[in-house]
Amino acid sequence: MKKPVLVIMAAGMGSRYGGLKQLDPVGENGQMIIDYSIYDARRAGFETVVFVIKPEIEADFKALVGDRVATCMDVKYVHQLKEDLPAGYSVPAERAKPWGTAQAALAARHVVDGPFAIINADDYYGPEAYQLIFNYLSNHPDGDVHEYVMVGYLLKNTVSENGSVARGVCEETGDHFLTRITERTCIEKNGEHPRFTEDGGKSWTSLSGDTVVSLNMWGFNRSFLDEAEARFPAFLDKALAENPLKAEYFLPSVVSQLLEEGRARVKVLRSEDKWYGVTYREDKPEVVAAIAEKTASGLYPARLWEVQ
């Protein structure tokens, strides 16, 4: 089998956060969350990283992240463009954003030819997840069905103190294969039991803090890109008719289709690590403190890329 590569979705601008949060330092020597993600991935065994970015941030991104990482990993860049559509389709005149996480994955289709993990640039997943996903991808090629994997987190470890978050709520079999993933776009902390709303806060539903959720840490074989590409036109037909300016092609929706059709199975691996992210500016001090503590404990060197 080919060695798994890491794909990092870094094309999004932090609309709620207010700025390019992927490039905001959280470590004492200017390191960003993405630095810790790549460091964890490298020591788990990943040797190649593919950055999915917007063309307009490429120069800054290379200077602040890519050139440094390139000293110890093979680095590739691909662009997520709203114009990157199947033949016969065009972008609505007033649409500003690209088409979501599944399209972000598709941006890497010309440089990824084997198994790959894919993550968000602005989420801290912890070291355990990279080792779990690398080991699984290294030993599970596609068989009669596509063999995929995700790392799930306990919901109580993934909520923000400063506002709502979006999470994929997972249902699984007794032997930990995914049966369903439901996107909840407005989950907030509420004591011991987080809650979500689907009607703008008119009504709320509680969730157990031990609910397993997705943070967009997936592991796929190359077949996923082929499947996502084949399904993109059907998504666009519906999106252009119903919500042409804001509809998004999400990774979990492609996974759900493949599960429903019996074309794939997805192993759910579980990390007990706490998620950290900067969904809101107010989240940053907690992330900075957590990274400082992890550095003091020896989990990370103070100067991340000078210690190999």
Secondary structure, DSSP 8 states (H G I E B T S, - for coil): ----EEEEE----BTTTTB-GGG-B-STTS-BHHHHHHHHHHHHT--EEEEEE-GGGHHHHIIIIIHHHTTTSEEEEEE--TT---TT----TT--S---HHHHHHTTTTT--S-EEEEETTEE--HHHHHHHHHHHHH----SSEEEEEEEEEGGGS--TTS-EEEEEEEE-TTSBEEEEEEEEEEE--TTS-EE-SSTTSS-EE--TT-EEEEEEEEE-THHHHHHHHHHHHHHHHHHHH-TTT----HHHHHHHHHHTTSEEEEEEEE-S--EE-SSGGGHHHHHHHHHHHHHTTSS-SSGGG--
